[in-house]
């Protein structure tokens, strides 16, 4: 073998980057470009991209699978080796009377037409992609794996969809996607595992399958990288990685590793015990932040890089802006702000999670409140509800 190669990896979950935004060069894309170009990387991992299908979300769209390449062109990135796969999200969503899908997922009519099994209002929402300088040797995508093929004893009877229906026996394990991309890194083969799990949050549904599905998806990951999990697995046509294989798992795993009450977190800690994080567990803080500008937003640790033990971690971090702020009250919106600062507005009862119901706006909660924040914080917030994560690694 030649000298041990090093790898620089940037992962960014860019919230709800739909086909309209990509086609029209929306401000969110321009903001994300400014953040992405701060880094030198060999691999760029992306979550949250709309996979483009012909006639989706409406008849004006004619391409299929081109959104990632369009982003690379718009961002002027020279990484030519691309991988892009649609998530299961929204595949069962219904259109309106005109045959168009609902892009604004927060609207009640959109929720009424959403995919009841995998959520989403547009097919292929929140898809996963990667761009890399390394040659892609082969790729394995397990998006359509049936849950019962992974766990024949799984029982859906205790769970109900958001509309109250039972789950079908032919339920897929993944609501989004799981992919293993083999990259040629020097004379070594690196398995880049791109993964975006279901949220471990129930969004008000007392019979939600989310937490259980999150843990089951993570059990598949544990089995795939180690050959073992909580129960024996035997899937026709799918084999786990070998003991000495190099792998990097990257993506939004949708559970906080420090949440001792979550089953998914327990599985995640087991995976990390067999592997290594790009940061120590004690260093992990948060990668996700509520979209509003109110003080003390809900912050969650959701995005991760997990590497095999034969990979040395040289550097790892979550990329944050300067969070300092000045509260300006609610009497009158200031007309000016100093250079490098921006005035933002928020209500006293902002919601922290999509799908969470706001309390009625009365009294002080109904007023506009004002704060002055750094332009850099505004840039990050207008780009995504997630913060990028970065790692440098050496294949031993």
ZAMARGU-4260 file (C-alpha; in steps of 0.2 Angstrom, whole numbers, plus 5000, padded with zeros to 4 digits):
<rodrens>
0) 5000/5000/5000 | 5005/5018/4997 | 5005/5032/5010 | 4989/5033/5020 | 4977/5045/5011
5) 4968/5059/5020 | 4950/5065/5016 | 4941/5081/5019 | 4922/5080/5021 | 4909/5093/5022
10) 4891/5088/5026 | 4877/5101/5024 | 4858/5098/5026 | 4850/5112/5017 | 4832/5113/5023
15) 4819/5110/5010 | 4829/5114/4994 | 4815/5111/4982 | 4815/5111/4963 | 4808/5128/4961
20) 4822/5136/4972 | 4835/5126/4962 | 4828/5131/4945 | 4826/5149/4950 | 4842/5151/4959
25) 4834/5156/4975 | 4842/5167/4988 | 4844/5151/4999 | 4855/5143/4986 | 4866/5159/4985
30) 4867/5159/5004 | 4872/5141/5005 | 4886/5144/4991 | 4894/5157/5002 | 4895/5145/5017
35) 4901/5130/5006 | 4914/5140/4998 | 4922/5143/5015 | 4929/5125/5015 | 4941/5115/5005
40) 4934/5097/5004 | 4936/5081/4994 | 4918/5075/4997 | 4902/5086/4999 | 4888/5077/5007
45) 4870/5085/5005 | 4854/5081/5013 | 4837/5090/5010 | 4838/5092/4991 | 4822/5089/4980
50) 4825/5075/4968 | 4818/5081/4952 | 4806/5070/4942 | 4797/5075/4926 | 4781/5085/4929
55) 4785/5086/4948 | 4779/5097/4956 | 4770/5103/4941 | 4771/5101/4922 | 4784/5115/4919
60) 4798/5103/4926 | 4805/5092/4913 | 4821/5084/4920 | 4824/5069/4931 | 4839/5067/4943
65) 4847/5084/4937 | 4845/5095/4952 | 4862/5090/4961 | 4872/5093/4945 | 4863/5110/4943
70) 4868/5114/4961 | 4886/5110/4957 | 4886/5121/4942 | 4878/5136/4951 | 4890/5134/4965
75) 4905/5133/4953 | 4911/5117/4961 | 4923/5106/4950 | 4918/5089/4959 | 4913/5079/4944
80) 4909/5062/4952 | 4891/5064/4958 | 4878/5052/4967 | 4860/5057/4969 | 4846/5046/4974
85) 4827/5050/4977 | 4820/5047/4995 | 4804/5038/4998 | 4797/5054/5005 | 4781/5060/4997
90) 4780/5045/4985 | 4762/5042/4990 | 4758/5061/4991 | 4742/5066/4981 | 4741/5081/4969
95) 4728/5095/4968 | 4714/5095/4955 | 4726/5102/4942 | 4738/5088/4944 | 4751/5098/4954
100) 4759/5094/4970 | 4759/5105/4986 | 4776/5113/4989 | 4772/5122/5004 | 4771/5108/5017
105) 4765/5119/5031 | 4748/5122/5023 | 4734/5112/5029 | 4728/5107/5012 | 4746/5101/5008
110) 4745/5090/5024 | 4729/5083/5019 | 4737/5077/5003 | 4753/5071/5011 | 4761/5054/5010
115) 4753/5045/5025 | 4767/5032/5026 | 4783/5042/5023 | 4777/5060/5025 | 4781/5073/5012
120) 4770/5082/5000 | 4781/5080/4984 | 4789/5064/4978 | 4807/5063/4982 | 4808/5077/4995
125) 4823/5079/5006 | 4834/5067/4995 | 4852/5063/4997 | 4867/5067/4986 | 4886/5068/4986
130) 4899/5076/4975 | 4917/5070/4976 | 4934/5071/4967 | 4936/5052/4970 | 4930/5039/4957
135) 4914/5030/4961 | 4918/5012/4959 | 4901/5005/4963 | 4885/5010/4972 | 4872/5001/4982
140) 4855/5009/4986 | 4843/5000/4999 | 4829/5013/4998 | 4816/5000/4993 | 4821/4987/5007
145) 4805/4980/5015 | 4804/4981/5034 | 4799/4963/5036 | 4814/4957/5025 | 4825/4966/5038
150) 4815/4961/5054 | 4803/4947/5050 | 4795/4948/5068 | 4791/4967/5066 | 4773/4971/5072
155) 4765/4987/5066 | 4748/4984/5076 | 4752/4997/5090 | 4755/5011/5077 | 4744/5022/5067
160) 4748/5034/5053 | 4744/5053/5055 | 4727/5050/5048 | 4723/5035/5060 | 4726/5021/5047
165) 4736/5005/5051 | 4752/5002/5042 | 4753/4989/5028 | 4763/4973/5030 | 4773/4978/5014
170) 4780/4994/5023 | 4797/4999/5018 | 4810/5001/5031 | 4817/5018/5025 | 4806/5033/5023
175) 4821/5042/5014 | 4836/5032/5009 | 4851/5022/5013 | 4866/5021/5001 | 4883/5014/5001
180) 4895/5023/4988 | 4911/5014/4986 | 4925/5027/4982 | 4943/5024/4975 | 4954/5033/4988
185) 4972/5030/4982 | 4974/5011/4983 | 4960/5009/4995 | 4941/5007/4994 | 4931/5018/5005
190) 4912/5015/5008 | 4903/5032/5010 | 4887/5028/5018 | 4874/5042/5015 | 4859/5040/5027
195) 4844/5051/5032 | 4833/5043/5045 | 4815/5046/5050 | 4813/5059/5065 | 4813/5051/5082
200) 4799/5064/5086 | 4780/5060/5085 | 4773/5077/5079 | 4758/5076/5090 | 4753/5058/5085
205) 4752/5047/5101 | 4753/5031/5090 | 4767/5037/5079 | 4779/5024/5072 | 4793/5037/5071
210) 4804/5033/5086 | 4802/5014/5083 | 4806/5017/5064 | 4821/5028/5068 | 4828/5014/5080
215) 4825/5000/5067 | 4834/5010/5053 | 4849/5013/5065 | 4849/4994/5068 | 4850/4991/5050
220) 4865/5003/5050 | 4873/4994/5065 | 4871/4978/5056 | 4877/4984/5039 | 4894/4991/5047
225) 4897/4977/5060 | 4887/4962/5055 | 4877/4962/5072 | 4863/4971/5080 | 4849/4967/5093
230) 4843/4952/5083 | 4849/4941/5069 | 4848/4947/5052 | 4847/4938/5036 | 4843/4948/5020
235) 4843/4939/5004 | 4855/4948/4992 | 4862/4960/5005 | 4878/4957/5015 | 4886/4968/5028
240) 4903/4976/5026 | 4919/4966/5030 | 4928/4968/5046 | 4943/4978/5039 | 4932/4989/5027
245) 4934/5007/5027 | 4918/5017/5030 | 4912/5034/5034 | 4893/5036/5038 | 4887/5054/5036
250) 4870/5062/5037 | 4855/5067/5048 | 4852/5052/5059 | 4837/5062/5068 | 4841/5057/5086
255) 4852/5065/5099 | 4866/5053/5105 | 4865/5061/5122 | 4846/5058/5124 | 4846/5043/5136
260) 4827/5040/5134 | 4827/5037/5116 | 4829/5019/5109 | 4837/5026/5093 | 4850/5035/5104
265) 4854/5019/5112 | 4857/5010/5095 | 4867/5025/5090 | 4878/5024/5105 | 4880/5005/5101
270) 4886/5009/5083 | 4898/5023/5089 | 4905/5010/5102 | 4909/4999/5087 | 4916/5014/5077
275) 4921/5031/5080 | 4913/5049/5079 | 4921/5063/5070 | 4920/5072/5087 | 4919/5065/5105
280) 4902/5062/5112 | 4905/5076/5125 | 4909/5088/5112 | 4893/5086/5102 | 4881/5100/5105
285) 4869/5104/5092 | 4867/5104/5073 | 4849/5109/5071 | 4841/5125/5077 | 4822/5130/5076
290) 4820/5142/5061 | 4814/5157/5071 | 4824/5171/5079 | 4817/5171/5096 | 4830/5169/5111
295) 4834/5151/5116 | 4828/5142/5101 | 4826/5123/5102 | 4843/5115/5097 | 4846/5097/5093
300) 4860/5086/5089 | 4855/5077/5073 | 4869/5076/5060 | 4884/5065/5062 | 4899/5057/5054
305) 4904/5040/5060 | 4920/5031/5054 | 4927/5014/5055 | 4941/5011/5068 | 4954/5010/5054
310) 4951/5028/5050 | 4960/5041/5060 | 4951/5057/5064 | 4962/5072/5061 | 4949/5086/5064
315) 4930/5087/5067 | 4918/5101/5071 | 4901/5108/5069 | 4902/5125/5059 | 4893/5139/5069
320) 4891/5157/5066 | 4893/5171/5079 | 4877/5169/5090 | 4879/5185/5100 | 4863/5196/5099
325) 4855/5212/5107 | 4837/5212/5112 | 4829/5228/5106 | 4811/5226/5113 | 4794/5227/5105
330) 4790/5245/5105 | 4797/5251/5088 | 4807/5243/5075 | 4824/5251/5073 | 4827/5259/5056
335) 4846/5256/5055 | 4859/5243/5061 | 4878/5245/5061 | 4888/5237/5047 | 4889/5218/5049
340) 4873/5218/5059 | 4855/5214/5055 | 4838/5218/5063 | 4827/5202/5064 | 4809/5200/5070
345) 4800/5187/5080 | 4784/5183/5090 | 4784/5178/5109 | 4777/5161/5105 | 4787/5155/5090
350) 4785/5136/5086 | 4801/5125/5087 | 4796/5111/5076 | 4787/5109/5060 | 4770/5101/5063
355) 4770/5109/5081 | 4754/5119/5084 | 4757/5137/5090 | 4748/5143/5105 | 4735/5157/5102
360) 4744/5174/5100 | 4738/5185/5113 | 4745/5199/5124 | 4764/5201/5123 | 4765/5185/5112
365) 4756/5194/5098 | 4768/5208/5097 | 4783/5209/5085 | 4799/5208/5095 | 4816/5214/5088
370) 4834/5209/5090 | 4850/5213/5082 | 4861/5199/5076 | 4877/5197/5066 | 4875/5196/5047
375) 4884/5179/5047 | 4871/5172/5059 | 4857/5178/5047 | 4866/5170/5032 | 4867/5153/5041
380) 4848/5154/5046 | 4842/5159/5029 | 4852/5145/5022 | 4846/5130/5033 | 4839/5125/5049
385) 4855/5114/5051 | 4873/5119/5053 | 4886/5110/5042 | 4898/5097/5050 | 4916/5095/5044
390) 4929/5082/5046 | 4947/5077/5041 | 4952/5059/5041 | 4966/5048/5037 | 4964/5030/5031
395) 4977/5020/5041
</rodrens>
